[in-house]
Amino acid sequence: MSRYSAGKGKYKGKKSFWSTVILLFLLYIMVSFGLEVQKLYIMHREVKDLSDEVYELKLDNEKLLADIKRLKNSSYLEARAREMGFVKPGEKVIVIEKKGQGSNASGN
């Protein structure tokens, strides 16, 4: 009987060793997988942020193109210049004061 009991002890030691090896291997795979999932999540978030930025830049670009088109229109430029008080050469400027503005200015 002592013969078999000695063999069982050897077998238990080998079983424990291989169990530990398999457990460490599985732990390594789980950690590696977790790190890869984390990297994938970070890259996905960066792609989303960059996509949002591209969308905003496209909107800004469309607005700028509309501004360029509007500024190339001579009638728009003329209207803006007149709003700022510019006149064409040879034109006369007539200023109409509202009632009471002239008397307030002279009364002071």
Secondary structure, DSSP 8 states (H G I E B T S, - for coil): -HHHHHHHHHHHHHHHHHHHHHHHHHHHHHHHHHHHHHHHHHHHHHHHHHHHHHHHHHHHHHHHHHHHHHHT-HHHHHHHHHHTT---TT--------TTHHHHHHH-
